[in-house]
Amino acid sequence: MKKILLIAIVLMAYITNAQIQFTGVVKDSLGNNLEMANVIALDTVTKTISSFGFTDVNGRFKLDLNKNKVFNIKISYVGFKTISEIVRVIDNDIIKNYVMEEDMLNEIKIVSKMPVTVKGDTIIYNADSFTNGTERKLEDVVKKIPGMEINDAGEIEVDGKKVEKVMIDGKDFFDGDTKLATKNIPSNAVDKIQVLRNYGDVNQLKGVQNNEDRVALNIKLKEGKKNFWFGDVTAGAGASPNEGLYLFQPKLFYYTPKYTLNVLGDLNNIGEVVLNRRDVRNFSGGFQSQSPSNGTNLSIADAGIGFLNATSRNANRIETKLSALNFSYSPNKKLDLSGFLIWSSNQNGQRNINILDYINPDIPDDITDNTTDQTSNTGLFKFSSIYKKDINNQMNYDVIGRFSNEFRTDNSSSQVIGNNITENENATPYRINQNLSYFYTVNENNIFALEVQHLLQDEDPFYVASLENDPNSDADGFDDAASILGLDTTVNQYILEQDRRVKSNQLDAKLDYYYIINQKSNLNFVGGTILSRQNFDSRFFQILDPDTGSTLDPDLNIPNLPDARTTNDTEYSFTDLYTGLRYRAKSGIFTFTPGFTIHNYTINNTQIGITPFEDTFQKFLPELNIVAQFKRSESLTLSYRQQVNFTDVNQIAEGIVASSFNSFFFGNNDILNAYTHNVNLNYRSFNLFNYTNVFGRLSYVKTIDQVASVPNFIPGSVVSTRTNLNLPFDTERFSAFGAVSKTFKKIRTRLSGNYTFNKNFQIFGANTNEIRSNVYSLRPGINTNFNKAPNVSVRYSVSFVDQNNLNLTTNSNTQFSTVTHAPSVSFDAYIWNSLTFKTDFTYNEVRQDGKSQNIFKIWDATFAYRKDRDAKWEYELEASNLLGTGSRANVFAGNIVNSINEIFILPRLISFRVRYQL
């Protein structure tokens, strides 16, 4: 790695020595400096752009030009005539100033292939200026653009902000899902990538809302990709130590100004998952809850089965099936229709060996070996319509539905409980969301916005656990738990079964009225309501004889829970009526938005054997947002908000719920809502004069009456019961994140880091533990972006976790320290305009208290051939996990248990693929 860094430094020094600097200042006829004027140098022989830049706040520009050449210098700025001048470069630096004259026609001519263009809040990148021919999908292009990244979840981030949606020629791509876009859109179809800062969905509200944290991307297609089908079809096969491999991936696109059609397919067992089960369940279709923005945070929990997310780094078998269709149609200029249909099937296998070291000496240490097989079949649909009668009227309607059929089987062994432990879960949940919005501009001073959302959700998880038992012995590992759970211990096998049904019905509606006082200030009056109704029914019982179907309703004997029940029949209702006021005003570089909301909350729940619970209370929730816009590309934002967090029916239903064979949960009817203070400070600077991006974020959250889970272990066993309660202490979280990236010619450097402090509490038996953790991480990186030469990327990540657990009851203290080193290097080259070679290597080492606990190495490589860049056929040989790494380990240190979890991963996979380009 040191050699690679040395080569990069030598290359940078060589390039710098072979060039001169052309600098100057651009002003208007009155002597005012012009910021963000485009300055480019065209090679008069090759007719290509040799260098480009923008003027800074002082009107300065700087270009790096090769010696002994002639360039055409072009300077352009909106509202001014373009300057064009021939400059001969010999071997000395050049300083020259320019004065621009106003263009009465207010026209501007900008070279269309300029690498970067800035128009207001939009930054436009010319894709071909950042690629070298090794790219195949949008994600390959995004990774090479300054300020953009693909995070671990496959989402796009711009200067640390997650991109909200991706559009193609102004049309949402599968409702803007960034992961689907990066994995499927062909790189050769991308002409420009537009970064839309301060993004707003509704034009009528852009001048009255704060959208500083919202970012979207719009992909502009190349001219040859319009009015024609484009895309690619990939088919492949291969081998692995365990089975044969297959892959089939058609990706087809059709775009016209009037309608669009996108067809995606995926069938493989190579571990390439475009949408995993978590992605599908989080597929909101563009729906955003109104509640958090107005101070109330009520989330309907997922009561489904405990499905584990599978990737090539935590599963040893992955099979994927995906069919997706997305369309948009504009029958006229006033109406836009769009929608999608998605069917996704994910099947995977996982194996974990977990070494558990319990801190409490009364709990026996354990080693478990667990094998999991999971299947998730999900169908998604959405239909959207946008009707714009005129510039003053817009109505939107959306409906999205999700239907699933899921299965999970676990086969486990435990040194404490025993062998041949089997768990089976299945569920067929569905969820339907609807949204209706209407925006009406009465006149230039008055705007109304009505937004209504409705959620209907039905979940029916079913659980069965089977454990071996010797009825003639009281020494079985599960016998103590069986006694407390009231099970029949005379059977040869404990068979535990649980039925659950959770129905949710929620309406979220609000009306905003904006009164525009003048060009610099406006008032926002808001009124709304949240109406939520949930029913929770469940039954936990023991099957005595599977052949006859005889069952037993256990008589629970849970310590500290004398009224514990085996059934739930709970009705829960929540109502929030609120009103609020916000004032937005601009003064100089500052924009102030103070405000408040007043809430009237009513909570009711009825459960078997419990007096109906009802609570009504009011809350005044202030908020403040201040933006300092130092210049067009530099800002500082401070925000403060108070929120009230509410749980749903899953947390208050007091009957038993089996989370697994060794963990049983009881809700708490008496828990209160939590109350949070949230402070955020964000800084960003985007400087095209010296190619430097800086982003920083500070965040502080204090939570009062935090709801926490309290475990109680059965003496001498690893089986526990859990309930929840409000912590008697306030919890705190402080985090800081910063990133700096700078480009030197064709070499890009980046340094990012973050720090997180957490103060939390854990109640365990008679003890209360204060847990303080400090997490530090640093991630330097350097990569080249040559158009013809090979490119290399070197990254290094190091993180430190220091945890201090203080027992407030005994005043005893334990400390843990974990360090993770993760360097990586990737290389890609496009050779002879036909061969593409890519490879990347990742090394990961986890050390705890100075001792190495795990070393994890992954090496992947790809070799592809095509006749030239425009060739229809491409042949590819791909290998993953070339080193044959079999497993990796996670190290966890807590106040109850310390664990080392060995996770088995996909073996070495080698496949041959053929791709046909339409």
PEPEQUI-V318520 format. One record per backbone hydrogen bond with DSSP energy under -1.0 kcal/mol. CO is the residue of the C=O (numbers start at 1). NH is the residue of the N-H. If there is no record, write none. Layout:
BEGIN
co: <CO & CO>
nh: <NH & NH>
END
This chain:
BEGIN
co: <1 & 2 & 3 & 4 & 5 & 6 & 7 & 8 & 9 & 10 & 11 & 12 & 13 & 14 & 16 & 18 & 20 & 21 & 22 & 23 & 24 & 25 & 26 & 27 & 28 & 32 & 37 & 38 & 39 & 40 & 41 & 41 & 42 & 43 & 48 & 51 & 53 & 55 & 56 & 59 & 60 & 61 & 63 & 65 & 69 & 70 & 71 & 72 & 73 & 74 & 75 & 76 & 77 & 79 & 83 & 85 & 87 & 89 & 90 & 94 & 98 & 101 & 103 & 111 & 115 & 117 & 119 & 121 & 122 & 123 & 124 & 125 & 126 & 127 & 136 & 137 & 138 & 139 & 141 & 142 & 145 & 147 & 149 & 151 & 155 & 156 & 157 & 158 & 161 & 165 & 166 & 167 & 168 & 171 & 174 & 177 & 178 & 179 & 181 & 182 & 185 & 186 & 187 & 189 & 191 & 192 & 193 & 194 & 195 & 196 & 202 & 203 & 205 & 211 & 214 & 215 & 216 & 217 & 218 & 219 & 220 & 220 & 222 & 223 & 230 & 231 & 232 & 233 & 234 & 235 & 236 & 237 & 238 & 239 & 243 & 245 & 246 & 247 & 248 & 249 & 250 & 251 & 252 & 253 & 254 & 255 & 258 & 259 & 260 & 261 & 262 & 263 & 264 & 266 & 267 & 268 & 271 & 276 & 277 & 278 & 280 & 282 & 284 & 291 & 291 & 292 & 295 & 297 & 305 & 311 & 312 & 317 & 319 & 320 & 321 & 322 & 323 & 324 & 325 & 326 & 327 & 328 & 329 & 334 & 336 & 337 & 338 & 339 & 340 & 341 & 342 & 343 & 344 & 345 & 346 & 347 & 348 & 349 & 349 & 350 & 351 & 352 & 353 & 354 & 355 & 356 & 357 & 360 & 362 & 366 & 367 & 368 & 369 & 370 & 371 & 372 & 373 & 374 & 375 & 376 & 377 & 378 & 379 & 380 & 381 & 382 & 383 & 384 & 385 & 386 & 387 & 390 & 392 & 394 & 395 & 396 & 397 & 398 & 399 & 400 & 401 & 402 & 403 & 405 & 406 & 407 & 408 & 409 & 410 & 411 & 412 & 413 & 414 & 418 & 421 & 422 & 423 & 424 & 425 & 426 & 427 & 429 & 430 & 431 & 432 & 433 & 434 & 435 & 436 & 437 & 438 & 439 & 440 & 445 & 446 & 446 & 447 & 448 & 449 & 450 & 451 & 452 & 453 & 454 & 455 & 456 & 457 & 458 & 459 & 461 & 462 & 463 & 464 & 465 & 466 & 467 & 470 & 476 & 478 & 479 & 480 & 481 & 482 & 484 & 492 & 494 & 495 & 496 & 497 & 498 & 499 & 501 & 502 & 503 & 504 & 505 & 506 & 507 & 508 & 509 & 510 & 511 & 512 & 513 & 514 & 515 & 520 & 521 & 522 & 523 & 524 & 525 & 526 & 527 & 528 & 529 & 530 & 531 & 532 & 533 & 534 & 535 & 536 & 537 & 538 & 539 & 541 & 542 & 545 & 550 & 550 & 552 & 558 & 561 & 565 & 566 & 568 & 570 & 571 & 572 & 573 & 574 & 575 & 576 & 577 & 578 & 579 & 580 & 581 & 582 & 584 & 585 & 587 & 589 & 590 & 591 & 592 & 594 & 595 & 596 & 597 & 598 & 599 & 600 & 601 & 602 & 603 & 604 & 605 & 606 & 607 & 613 & 615 & 617 & 619 & 621 & 622 & 623 & 624 & 625 & 626 & 627 & 628 & 628 & 631 & 633 & 634 & 635 & 636 & 637 & 638 & 639 & 640 & 641 & 643 & 644 & 645 & 648 & 649 & 651 & 653 & 657 & 660 & 662 & 663 & 663 & 664 & 665 & 668 & 674 & 675 & 676 & 677 & 678 & 679 & 680 & 681 & 682 & 683 & 684 & 685 & 687 & 691 & 692 & 693 & 694 & 695 & 696 & 697 & 698 & 699 & 700 & 701 & 702 & 703 & 704 & 706 & 708 & 710 & 712 & 714 & 719 & 720 & 721 & 722 & 723 & 725 & 731 & 732 & 733 & 734 & 735 & 736 & 737 & 738 & 739 & 740 & 741 & 742 & 744 & 746 & 747 & 748 & 749 & 750 & 751 & 752 & 753 & 754 & 755 & 756 & 757 & 758 & 759 & 760 & 762 & 764 & 767 & 768 & 769 & 770 & 771 & 772 & 773 & 774 & 775 & 776 & 777 & 778 & 779 & 780 & 781 & 782 & 783 & 791 & 792 & 793 & 794 & 795 & 797 & 798 & 799 & 800 & 801 & 802 & 803 & 804 & 805 & 806 & 807 & 812 & 814 & 816 & 817 & 818 & 819 & 820 & 821 & 823 & 824 & 825 & 826 & 827 & 828 & 829 & 831 & 831 & 834 & 835 & 836 & 837 & 838 & 839 & 840 & 841 & 842 & 844 & 845 & 846 & 846 & 847 & 848 & 851 & 854 & 856 & 858 & 859 & 860 & 861 & 862 & 863 & 864 & 865 & 868 & 872 & 874 & 875 & 876 & 877 & 878 & 879 & 880 & 881 & 886 & 888 & 890 & 892 & 896 & 898 & 899 & 900 & 901 & 902 & 903 & 909 & 910 & 911 & 912 & 913 & 914 & 915 & 916>
nh: <5 & 6 & 7 & 8 & 9 & 10 & 11 & 12 & 13 & 14 & 15 & 16 & 17 & 18 & 19 & 67 & 65 & 94 & 63 & 96 & 61 & 98 & 34 & 100 & 31 & 28 & 55 & 76 & 53 & 74 & 50 & 51 & 72 & 47 & 43 & 41 & 39 & 36 & 59 & 26 & 56 & 24 & 22 & 20 & 89 & 44 & 87 & 42 & 85 & 40 & 83 & 38 & 80 & 103 & 75 & 73 & 71 & 69 & 68 & 23 & 27 & 81 & 106 & 114 & 126 & 124 & 122 & 197 & 119 & 195 & 117 & 193 & 129 & 130 & 187 & 140 & 142 & 143 & 144 & 145 & 148 & 159 & 157 & 154 & 151 & 163 & 149 & 161 & 158 & 217 & 173 & 219 & 171 & 168 & 177 & 181 & 182 & 183 & 185 & 139 & 138 & 189 & 190 & 222 & 127 & 220 & 125 & 218 & 123 & 216 & 205 & 206 & 208 & 214 & 199 & 164 & 196 & 167 & 194 & 169 & 191 & 192 & 225 & 226 & 253 & 918 & 251 & 916 & 249 & 914 & 247 & 912 & 245 & 910 & 240 & 238 & 269 & 236 & 267 & 234 & 265 & 232 & 263 & 230 & 261 & 227 & 330 & 256 & 328 & 254 & 326 & 252 & 324 & 322 & 248 & 320 & 273 & 280 & 281 & 282 & 283 & 284 & 287 & 294 & 296 & 295 & 644 & 646 & 307 & 314 & 906 & 349 & 347 & 268 & 345 & 266 & 343 & 264 & 341 & 262 & 339 & 260 & 337 & 388 & 386 & 329 & 384 & 327 & 382 & 325 & 380 & 323 & 378 & 321 & 376 & 319 & 374 & 316 & 317 & 372 & 904 & 370 & 902 & 368 & 900 & 366 & 898 & 363 & 716 & 356 & 415 & 354 & 413 & 352 & 411 & 350 & 409 & 348 & 407 & 346 & 405 & 344 & 403 & 342 & 401 & 340 & 399 & 338 & 397 & 336 & 395 & 393 & 441 & 439 & 387 & 437 & 385 & 435 & 383 & 433 & 381 & 431 & 379 & 377 & 427 & 375 & 425 & 373 & 423 & 371 & 421 & 369 & 418 & 414 & 412 & 466 & 410 & 464 & 408 & 462 & 406 & 404 & 458 & 402 & 456 & 400 & 454 & 398 & 452 & 396 & 450 & 394 & 448 & 516 & 442 & 443 & 514 & 440 & 512 & 438 & 510 & 436 & 508 & 434 & 506 & 432 & 504 & 430 & 502 & 500 & 426 & 498 & 424 & 496 & 422 & 494 & 473 & 479 & 482 & 483 & 484 & 485 & 487 & 557 & 469 & 467 & 543 & 465 & 541 & 463 & 539 & 537 & 459 & 535 & 457 & 533 & 455 & 531 & 453 & 529 & 451 & 527 & 449 & 525 & 447 & 523 & 586 & 518 & 584 & 515 & 582 & 513 & 580 & 511 & 578 & 509 & 576 & 507 & 574 & 505 & 572 & 503 & 570 & 501 & 568 & 499 & 497 & 552 & 549 & 544 & 545 & 542 & 561 & 564 & 656 & 540 & 538 & 536 & 606 & 534 & 604 & 532 & 602 & 530 & 600 & 528 & 598 & 526 & 596 & 524 & 522 & 592 & 590 & 629 & 587 & 627 & 585 & 583 & 623 & 581 & 621 & 579 & 619 & 577 & 617 & 575 & 615 & 573 & 613 & 571 & 610 & 605 & 603 & 601 & 599 & 597 & 642 & 595 & 640 & 593 & 638 & 591 & 630 & 636 & 634 & 686 & 631 & 684 & 628 & 682 & 626 & 680 & 624 & 678 & 676 & 297 & 674 & 651 & 653 & 668 & 667 & 665 & 663 & 720 & 659 & 660 & 722 & 657 & 671 & 645 & 704 & 643 & 702 & 641 & 700 & 639 & 698 & 637 & 696 & 635 & 694 & 692 & 743 & 687 & 741 & 685 & 739 & 683 & 737 & 681 & 735 & 679 & 733 & 677 & 731 & 675 & 727 & 725 & 723 & 721 & 717 & 714 & 664 & 712 & 666 & 710 & 708 & 703 & 759 & 701 & 757 & 699 & 755 & 697 & 753 & 695 & 751 & 693 & 749 & 747 & 785 & 744 & 783 & 742 & 781 & 740 & 779 & 738 & 777 & 736 & 775 & 734 & 773 & 732 & 771 & 769 & 767 & 764 & 808 & 762 & 806 & 760 & 804 & 758 & 802 & 756 & 800 & 754 & 798 & 752 & 796 & 750 & 794 & 748 & 828 & 784 & 826 & 782 & 824 & 822 & 778 & 820 & 776 & 818 & 774 & 816 & 772 & 814 & 770 & 811 & 807 & 805 & 803 & 849 & 801 & 847 & 799 & 845 & 843 & 795 & 841 & 793 & 839 & 791 & 837 & 834 & 835 & 866 & 831 & 864 & 829 & 862 & 827 & 860 & 825 & 858 & 856 & 821 & 853 & 854 & 819 & 851 & 848 & 846 & 844 & 842 & 882 & 840 & 879 & 838 & 877 & 836 & 875 & 871 & 917 & 915 & 865 & 913 & 863 & 911 & 861 & 909 & 884 & 905 & 903 & 901 & 899 & 359 & 357 & 892 & 355 & 890 & 353 & 888 & 880 & 239 & 878 & 237 & 876 & 235 & 874 & 233>
END
